[in-house]
Amino acid sequence: MIAEQNIDAMDPAQLRELASRLLGEVKHKNALIEKLTHENAVLKRLKFAAQSERFNAEQRSLLEETLDADLQAVSEEIERLAPAATAPREREQPKRQPLPADLPRREVRHEPESTTCSCGCQMKRIGEDVAEKLDYQPGVFTVERHVRGKWACAKCEKLVQAPMAPHIIDKGIPTAGLLAQVLVAKYADHLPLYRQETIFGRAGLAIPRSTLAQWVGSAGVQLQPLVDAMRDALLQHRVLHADETPVAMLDPGAGKTHRAYLWSYCTPALQDERLVVFDFSESRAGRHPMEFLGHPGERAWRGTLVCDDYSGYKALFAQGVTEAGCLAHARRKFHELWANHKSTLAEHALALFGRLYEVEREVADLASAERLRIRQAQAKPAADALHAWLTAQRQKVPPGSATAKAMDYSLTRWAALTRYLDDGELPADNNWVENQIRPIAIGRNNWLFAGSLRAGKRAAAIMSLVHSARLNGNDPHVYLKDVMERLPTLPAGRISELLPHRWTRQSG
């Protein structure tokens, strides 16, 4: 936003500059609105196409819930950009069914701080408004009855009501607790919304999956600023891990799936601040890590990246990022030789790698300076012995053989593989990030995304919060519930308080 300025005091050059900036803002906002409006139209068309016979029942269900969530998210983003100009929604909102009378109810009363009118008269309570929201604590549904008393002054006919605190979804029935349950079930427990619909139905609550999808879309939009802040915090670290895993992405236009990728970036286990941020992309192209870590320029990240030998990271190293290899990848190639062929050369190589990992187990809980000292004293000689053995044995192995390929992997990447020996903050391998991304693979069959990247990006964002909460010893449901209760009223400048590694549960 452009700050308020004294236009009368501006000279013509300043006025032209201000007009140019305002025109640029308007053009950017209009272009974004046009882009989102087009995406909205495409999603609506795809929603009708989802009934096509080319989808099986499970694919159709997953696609429908994804499209409903995308439509809700796009609608909210358009409303944020042009709230006054946004036309009423084309479809009528379905009439909400009353919440089951047999559910326990907890009243939350909202009354004015003072019932004395400004004219001095004592106001009288003339009624109340009641809004019911469905709450969820693990295993238990309850209803929150928000009762807002109406107070009126008979003399000046003034009416006073205490406001309700804003919610993530103000006009819906879910509390932050129920939203947290839906998000954790979908993105941590791998339960698609059609299964959650069935589970809620057994509890006597008829919540259509389309409604659940709209909640997910709304929550994704509201939580995105927090994920953006978490990415900024991640990029403040000098050492990061990176890895990627394939995920099936559904193309509604073709009725087929193609391979997309979920990238994982996280801080090392050796550091106190533990964060993992996922990024979803339609391909494995090297431009994706480049975009995440920053294009060339002042804001581009220039730390040390621990990763495998995938070529997609090479452009980063050409622009100033330092490469640190994965010792486990090198060891794994010899382990496969031994497991499959009982190779004696591989067995000897594993023993040499084992000496390096013995040192790492010894220094795991030490400060970086002491870790570096022990690595230099014990691990460096072991690494030199491994390198000398690999170099000597490589001359005796036929080119192109599996053993030669295993040796060449280590020898050609030796500088990157042993970089950790000269830096106490570097890990020896990339196992930490692989462990963070492994649970994601369990639920990949539930991720058949729509043709746009929106659903994949939303999943990556929410999974970043869920898994970072776990890394810091927090229950994801408790964390998300508290965050979504506080986020609507928290100033943008204080959003860092809700980051998973800094979060403290709000009392009360």
C-alpha distance (Angstrom), angle and dihedral (degrees) to the residues before:
residue distance angle dihedral
M1 . . .
I2 3.81 . .
A3 3.79 112.3 .
E4 3.79 119.3 -119.6
Q5 3.78 111.3 -90.1
N6 3.80 135.8 -173.9
I7 3.79 99.6 -107.7
D8 3.80 93.9 -175.5
A9 3.79 90.4 60.5
M10 3.82 94.4 51.9
D11 3.76 123.8 104.3
P12 3.83 120.0 -135.3
A13 3.81 93.2 -94.5
Q14 3.82 91.7 53.6
L15 3.81 90.8 46.8
R16 3.81 90.6 52.3
E17 3.81 90.7 49.2
L18 3.82 91.5 49.3
A19 3.80 91.8 47.4
S20 3.79 90.4 49.3
R21 3.80 92.0 51.2
L22 3.80 92.5 47.2
L23 3.79 91.0 48.7
G24 3.81 89.7 49.9
E25 3.81 91.3 51.7
V26 3.79 91.9 49.3
K27 3.82 92.3 48.2
H28 3.82 91.8 48.7
K29 3.80 92.7 48.1
N30 3.81 92.8 46.2
A31 3.80 91.0 48.9
L32 3.81 90.7 50.4
I33 3.82 91.6 47.8
E34 3.81 89.7 49.5
K35 3.81 90.8 49.4
L36 3.81 92.7 49.1
T37 3.81 92.4 44.5
H38 3.80 89.5 53.4
E39 3.80 90.9 47.5
N40 3.81 88.9 49.9
A41 3.81 91.1 53.7
V42 3.80 91.7 47.8
L43 3.80 91.6 50.1
K44 3.81 91.7 50.7
R45 3.79 90.4 51.2
L46 3.81 90.6 48.5
K47 3.79 90.3 50.5
F48 3.80 89.7 61.9
A49 3.81 90.0 43.8
A50 3.80 89.6 54.3
Q51 3.80 89.1 78.5
S52 3.79 89.2 66.9
E53 3.79 116.2 128.2
R54 3.80 90.6 -127.3
F55 3.83 88.9 80.4
N56 3.76 121.4 74.7
A57 3.82 118.1 -132.2
E58 3.81 95.6 -94.8
Q59 3.80 93.8 46.4
R60 3.80 90.9 48.5
S61 3.79 91.9 50.6
L62 3.81 93.2 48.5
L63 3.80 91.6 46.1
E64 3.80 93.6 49.5
E65 3.80 93.6 51.5
T66 3.80 91.0 46.7
L67 3.81 92.2 50.7
D68 3.81 91.7 48.3
A69 3.80 90.1 52.0
D70 3.81 91.7 46.8
L71 3.80 92.4 48.9
Q72 3.80 91.3 51.6
A73 3.81 92.3 47.8
V74 3.82 93.6 48.6
S75 3.81 91.1 47.2
E76 3.80 92.0 52.9
E77 3.80 92.8 47.3
I78 3.82 90.2 52.2
E79 3.81 90.6 49.2
R80 3.81 90.3 51.6
L81 3.80 91.9 52.6
A82 3.81 96.8 45.3
P83 3.83 110.3 11.2
A84 3.78 95.7 160.9
A85 3.79 95.3 45.5
T86 3.78 96.9 44.7
A87 3.77 111.6 115.4
P88 3.81 120.5 -136.0
R89 3.77 113.5 -85.3
E90 3.75 113.1 -86.5
R91 3.76 95.5 -129.5
E92 3.77 124.5 59.2
Q93 3.76 116.3 -115.0
P94 3.81 110.8 -110.6
K95 3.77 115.5 -108.5
R96 3.78 107.9 -97.3
Q97 3.78 116.1 -122.1
P98 3.81 115.8 -131.0
L99 3.78 114.6 -101.4
P100 3.83 113.8 -103.2
A101 3.81 111.4 -80.1
D102 3.79 92.8 -139.8
L103 3.82 94.4 63.7
P104 3.82 115.7 104.3
R105 3.79 112.4 -101.6
R106 3.79 130.2 -148.4
E107 3.78 118.0 -166.9
V108 3.78 120.2 -138.8
R109 3.79 108.1 -167.1
H110 3.78 123.0 -153.7
E111 3.81 114.0 -166.6
P112 3.81 130.3 162.6
E113 3.79 116.4 -94.9
S114 3.80 88.2 -124.0
T115 3.81 129.8 25.5
T116 3.80 93.5 -168.6
C117 3.78 111.0 107.1
S118 3.79 121.2 -129.2
C119 3.83 87.4 -110.8
G120 3.81 89.7 60.5
C121 3.83 98.8 -105.7
Q122 3.80 122.8 128.8
M123 3.80 108.2 -113.7
K124 3.82 122.0 -132.2
R125 3.77 126.7 -136.2
I126 3.81 107.2 -115.3
G127 3.76 101.6 174.5
E128 3.77 143.5 -53.2
D129 3.79 144.7 -112.8
V130 3.78 118.6 -128.9
A131 3.81 125.6 -158.9
E132 3.78 119.9 -177.2
K133 3.79 122.6 -150.9
L134 3.78 126.5 -174.1
D135 3.80 113.0 -122.6
Y136 3.78 130.5 -168.0
Q137 3.75 133.1 -158.6
P138 3.81 114.4 177.9
G139 3.80 104.7 -69.0
V140 3.82 96.6 -3.1
F141 3.82 132.5 86.3
T142 3.80 118.7 -159.8
V143 3.80 135.6 166.5
E144 3.78 124.0 -121.2
R145 3.82 110.9 -148.8
H146 3.79 108.3 -157.8
V147 3.80 104.5 -159.2
R148 3.82 115.7 -167.2
G149 3.77 111.3 -170.4
K150 3.82 118.6 -142.8
W151 3.79 115.3 -135.9
A152 3.79 123.0 -171.9
C153 3.77 136.1 -174.1
A154 3.80 111.4 -135.7
K155 3.80 92.5 -156.2
C156 3.82 102.4 52.3
E157 3.83 97.1 17.7
K158 3.81 91.9 -124.1
L159 3.81 119.2 161.6
V160 3.82 121.9 -154.0
Q161 3.81 130.1 -172.7
A162 3.80 129.2 170.6
P163 3.80 111.7 -119.7
M164 3.78 123.2 -119.4
A165 3.77 117.5 -119.3
P166 3.82 110.2 -103.5
H167 3.80 118.2 -99.6
I168 3.79 131.5 -152.5
I169 3.82 85.6 -108.8
D170 3.80 105.4 25.8
K171 3.80 98.8 -178.5
G172 3.79 97.3 40.5
I173 3.77 132.9 82.1
P174 3.82 101.2 -118.8
T175 3.77 122.6 102.4
A176 3.79 120.9 -150.2
G177 3.82 87.8 -97.0
L178 3.80 93.6 58.5
L179 3.81 92.7 44.0
A180 3.80 89.7 51.0
Q181 3.81 89.8 52.2
V182 3.82 92.7 51.5
L183 3.81 92.8 47.8
V184 3.81 95.7 45.4
A185 3.81 91.8 46.1
K186 3.81 91.7 50.6
Y187 3.80 101.3 40.1
A188 3.80 103.6 27.8
D189 3.81 104.5 26.3
H190 3.84 93.6 35.3
L191 3.82 95.8 -127.7
P192 3.83 111.7 151.5
L193 3.79 115.3 -139.8
Y194 3.81 94.0 -106.7
R195 3.81 88.1 61.3
Q196 3.79 91.5 46.8
E197 3.81 88.3 50.6
T198 3.81 88.4 57.0
I199 3.81 92.5 47.1
F200 3.81 91.8 50.8
G201 3.79 89.4 46.4
R202 3.80 90.5 58.4
A203 3.81 87.3 55.5
G204 3.81 89.6 55.5
L205 3.83 95.4 -102.7
A206 3.79 116.7 124.6
I207 3.81 101.5 -156.6
P208 3.82 109.7 160.1
R209 3.79 116.3 -135.1
S210 3.83 88.1 -123.1
T211 3.81 88.1 62.4
L212 3.80 91.5 46.4
A213 3.80 88.7 50.2
Q214 3.81 91.4 52.3
W215 3.81 89.1 52.1
V216 3.80 90.3 51.5
G217 3.80 91.2 49.4
S218 3.81 92.4 49.6
A219 3.80 93.4 46.0
G220 3.80 90.9 49.7
V221 3.81 91.7 55.7
Q222 3.81 92.8 46.8
L223 3.82 94.4 47.6
Q224 3.81 96.6 46.3
P225 3.85 95.5 88.2
L226 3.81 88.6 56.5
V227 3.81 91.4 51.0
D228 3.81 89.8 48.7
A229 3.81 89.2 52.7
M230 3.82 89.7 49.0
R231 3.81 90.5 53.2
D232 3.82 89.7 50.9
A233 3.81 89.8 50.8
L234 3.81 90.9 48.3
L235 3.80 91.8 53.7
Q236 3.81 90.8 55.7
H237 3.81 88.5 72.8
R238 3.80 120.5 93.9
V239 3.82 95.0 -145.4
L240 3.82 125.0 47.2
H241 3.80 137.6 169.4
A242 3.81 122.0 -136.4
D243 3.80 132.9 -169.7
E244 3.80 138.6 149.3
T245 3.80 136.9 -149.0
P246 3.83 130.8 -167.1
V247 3.81 120.0 -110.2
A248 3.80 127.3 -173.4
M249 3.80 112.7 -113.0
L250 3.79 120.3 -165.2
D251 3.80 118.8 -134.1
P252 3.83 105.2 -154.3
G253 3.79 92.3 -165.1
A254 3.79 93.8 58.4
G255 3.78 99.8 28.4
K256 3.80 90.3 -130.3
T257 3.77 137.5 103.0
H258 3.76 127.0 -120.4
R259 3.78 132.2 -171.5
A260 3.79 117.5 -87.2
Y261 3.81 126.2 169.3
L262 3.77 138.6 -124.5
W263 3.80 111.9 -153.6
S264 3.78 122.2 -157.4
Y265 3.81 125.5 -155.2
C266 3.79 119.9 179.8
T267 3.78 145.2 158.7
P268 3.83 117.1 -104.1
A269 3.79 121.9 -93.7
L270 3.82 87.2 -120.0
Q271 3.83 90.0 70.3
D272 3.79 127.2 78.8
E273 3.82 95.2 -135.0
R274 3.79 106.4 72.6
L275 3.79 116.7 -166.7
V276 3.78 133.8 155.7
V277 3.80 122.0 -172.3
F278 3.79 121.5 -171.9
D279 3.79 124.6 -153.3
F280 3.80 124.4 -165.3
S281 3.80 122.1 -148.6
E282 3.78 136.8 171.0
S283 3.81 92.9 -124.3
R284 3.81 145.2 15.9
A285 3.80 93.8 -110.1
G286 3.79 117.8 144.5
R287 3.80 91.5 -121.2
H288 3.81 90.2 75.9
P289 3.83 97.7 65.9
M290 3.80 86.7 39.8
E291 3.81 90.4 56.8
F292 3.80 93.8 44.5
L293 3.79 94.9 49.7
G294 3.80 93.1 40.2
H295 3.77 136.1 -91.0
P296 3.80 118.9 -93.7
G297 3.79 108.6 -67.4
E298 3.76 143.2 76.4
R299 3.82 95.3 -48.8
A300 3.80 96.8 46.4
W301 3.80 114.9 119.1
R302 3.80 113.7 -111.1
G303 3.80 105.6 -178.1
T304 3.80 133.8 112.2
L305 3.81 116.4 -71.3
V306 3.81 119.6 -155.3
C307 3.80 108.2 -153.2
D308 3.78 145.9 130.0
D309 3.80 125.5 -90.7
Y310 3.81 95.7 -85.1
S311 3.81 110.1 144.1
G312 3.81 92.7 -135.2
Y313 3.81 89.9 79.6
K314 3.82 94.9 52.7
A315 3.81 95.1 88.8
L316 3.82 89.0 59.4
F317 3.80 91.4 54.9
A318 3.79 90.5 50.0
Q319 3.81 89.1 57.5
G320 3.77 100.1 50.8
V321 3.81 107.1 -76.7
T322 3.82 111.7 130.5
E323 3.80 116.5 -126.9
A324 3.80 121.8 -135.2
G325 3.79 115.7 -175.8
C326 3.78 130.6 -141.1
L327 3.79 114.0 -107.9
A328 3.81 90.2 -166.4
H329 3.82 91.3 60.6
A330 3.79 90.4 54.3
R331 3.81 92.2 46.8
R332 3.81 91.9 46.1
K333 3.79 92.5 62.4
F334 3.81 90.7 58.3
H335 3.79 91.4 44.3
E336 3.81 89.8 56.8
L337 3.81 89.9 51.6
W338 3.78 91.4 51.1
A339 3.83 94.8 43.5
N340 3.80 94.0 47.6
H341 3.79 102.7 34.7
K342 3.83 106.5 13.6
S343 3.81 87.8 -123.8
T344 3.82 112.3 -169.7
L345 3.81 90.6 -152.8
A346 3.80 89.9 54.3
E347 3.81 90.5 47.9
H348 3.80 90.3 54.3
A349 3.82 91.4 47.2
L350 3.81 90.3 51.8
A351 3.79 89.9 53.6
L352 3.81 90.4 53.6
F353 3.80 91.6 47.8
G354 3.80 87.5 48.2
R355 3.82 90.8 62.7
L356 3.82 89.7 57.1
Y357 3.79 91.9 50.5
E358 3.82 91.6 48.0
V359 3.80 87.7 61.2
E360 3.82 91.2 47.9
R361 3.80 91.7 53.9
E362 3.80 88.6 51.6
V363 3.82 95.6 51.2
A364 3.83 99.6 36.8
D365 3.82 95.4 105.4
L366 3.81 98.5 35.7
A367 3.79 129.7 103.8
S368 3.81 114.7 -93.9
A369 3.83 94.5 -107.8
E370 3.81 92.7 53.1
R371 3.80 91.1 42.1
L372 3.81 89.5 54.6
R373 3.81 92.2 48.7
I374 3.81 93.5 53.0
R375 3.79 92.9 43.6
Q376 3.79 90.6 53.7
A377 3.80 91.9 47.5
Q378 3.81 99.3 42.7
A379 3.81 113.2 10.4
K380 3.80 98.3 45.0
P381 3.83 94.3 59.5
A382 3.81 89.3 46.9
A383 3.81 90.5 50.4
D384 3.82 91.0 49.0
A385 3.79 89.7 51.8
L386 3.81 91.0 50.1
H387 3.81 91.9 49.4
A388 3.83 92.7 48.7
W389 3.81 91.3 49.2
L390 3.84 92.9 47.8
T391 3.81 91.4 48.8
A392 3.80 93.0 49.9
Q393 3.81 95.7 44.5
R394 3.80 93.6 45.5
Q395 3.81 89.3 67.7
K396 3.81 89.8 59.5
V397 3.81 98.3 47.6
P398 3.84 122.1 87.4
P399 3.84 113.3 -110.7
G400 3.79 114.3 -106.0
S401 3.80 95.2 25.2
A402 3.82 120.5 127.5
T403 3.81 89.8 -111.4
A404 3.82 91.3 52.0
K405 3.81 90.8 50.3
A406 3.79 91.5 50.9
M407 3.80 91.2 50.5
D408 3.81 93.5 44.4
Y409 3.82 91.1 53.4
S410 3.81 90.6 59.2
L411 3.80 97.2 38.7
T412 3.81 97.0 48.3
R413 3.83 91.9 47.1
W414 3.78 97.1 38.3
A415 3.82 96.3 120.3
A416 3.81 91.8 52.6
L417 3.82 93.8 41.8
T418 3.81 93.5 53.5
R419 3.81 98.6 38.1
Y420 3.81 89.2 103.0
L421 3.82 89.8 66.5
D422 3.83 89.9 71.4
D423 3.81 97.7 42.8
G424 3.80 123.3 58.0
E425 3.82 92.2 -159.9
L426 3.80 95.0 57.3
P427 3.82 121.7 92.5
A428 3.79 119.9 -134.2
D429 3.79 95.1 -125.0
N430 3.79 146.7 8.8
N431 3.82 96.5 -108.9
W432 3.80 92.8 113.7
V433 3.80 95.1 64.0
E434 3.81 91.5 40.5
N435 3.80 88.3 56.8
Q436 3.80 89.9 51.7
I437 3.78 93.3 51.4
R438 3.82 95.7 42.1
P439 3.86 95.7 79.6
I440 3.80 88.2 53.2
A441 3.80 90.8 62.3
I442 3.81 89.9 59.5
G443 3.79 91.4 67.4
R444 3.78 100.0 35.8
N445 3.83 91.4 107.4
N446 3.81 87.3 64.7
W447 3.79 92.8 55.9
L448 3.77 108.3 83.7
F449 3.77 97.3 148.1
A450 3.79 129.3 -161.5
G451 3.78 120.9 -102.3
S452 3.82 93.3 -89.9
L453 3.79 121.7 70.9
R454 3.79 92.3 -124.4
A455 3.81 96.7 97.2
G456 3.80 91.9 46.1
K457 3.79 92.2 48.4
R458 3.81 90.4 48.7
A459 3.82 91.6 50.1
A460 3.81 90.9 49.3
A461 3.82 91.4 49.7
I462 3.81 96.0 50.0
M463 3.81 92.6 42.6
S464 3.82 87.9 53.3
L465 3.81 89.6 59.6
V466 3.81 95.0 41.7
H467 3.81 96.6 48.8
S468 3.82 94.7 40.1
A469 3.81 88.3 53.6
R470 3.81 89.3 53.7
L471 3.82 92.3 47.5
N472 3.80 88.9 56.9
G473 3.81 93.8 49.5
N474 3.81 96.1 -102.9
D475 3.78 127.5 134.2
P476 3.85 105.3 -114.9
H477 3.82 93.1 -140.5
V478 3.80 93.3 50.3
Y479 3.80 90.9 45.2
L480 3.82 97.0 48.7
K481 3.81 92.5 43.4
D482 3.80 92.2 53.8
V483 3.80 93.0 42.8
M484 3.81 93.4 51.2
E485 3.80 91.0 47.9
R486 3.80 92.2 53.5
L487 3.80 102.6 33.3
P488 3.86 98.7 76.7
T489 3.83 92.7 60.3
L490 3.80 100.8 31.0
P491 3.84 114.9 108.1
A492 3.80 113.4 -116.8
G493 3.81 89.8 -118.0
R494 3.82 91.3 62.4
I495 3.81 98.7 47.3
S496 3.81 90.5 108.1
E497 3.83 87.5 71.6
L498 3.81 87.9 72.6
L499 3.80 96.7 52.8
P500 3.83 109.6 122.6
H501 3.82 95.0 -115.6
R502 3.82 93.0 48.5
W503 3.79 100.9 35.1
T504 3.78 120.6 122.0
R505 3.78 117.3 -173.9
Q506 3.79 113.6 -107.3
S507 3.79 110.9 -115.8
G508 3.76 121.8 -126.3
